[in-house]
């Protein structure tokens, strides 16, 4: 669903008032429809890497786990003890599904992925995810993850409309409630949000965030640029995804 021109202007006005230093974009399977100006319209700026360390779990760990599930190396409901020593002690009976639906499970999940994949998360993500998607500017450097806007657009375009059956199956498994009646409700490293949207990370103040709505084939990203960004997430999400009468 293409973003209407007046919606794009409303979003731009919101960001200019609340956080003029923010980097943002909204788009669909075909790429970005609108974004921070002039960054999103400049090829050079689109390739400038940003610190996206706060998104490591979804940009690296989540898709790597998906590849392990697709090839049969990992079963989500099998206790981790069945896979041997992953280097991260967990309570007896813990499964990958438990880790994927709990905010504090990423460290153990990284150890599991590296154990099953036979390499460091950075290497696994590069060969299994970023290179196949053409995310040539995404890499770990100086202890954190960096990615240019162009790569984030490629990644999110594939989440809302995967062109690979394995990626499509993993997205479908992840972007649904996996916690039953428990609260807070969670998917697999994604969290449900208003307007039939999924967000990563959890809706806490500040920091970068990604939103996807596969039903409407729309995504959004926000990399805050200032200290006032804590209260911006909800307003940005609503401007992008809320029905016209609810804005």
TAFEN-V580349 format. One line per field, one symbol per residue. psi: psi as a letter, one per 30 degrees, with the letter a starting at -180 (. if undefined). A space follows every 10 residues. Layout:
psi: ???
//
This chain:
psi: jkkleeeeee eeeeeeeeif fkkllkaaef akflakkgef fjeeffgkkl jhefgeeffe eeeeeeeeee ggfkkfgkkf ffgajffjkl kkfkleeeef gkfggeeeee eeeeeefhll eeeeeeefde eefgifgklk khglkkklee eeeeeeefef ikgkeeeeee eeeehlkggb flkkklbjgl kkllhhlkkk alilkllllk kkieeghkll kkjkflfgfe gfeeeeeeee fkleff.
//
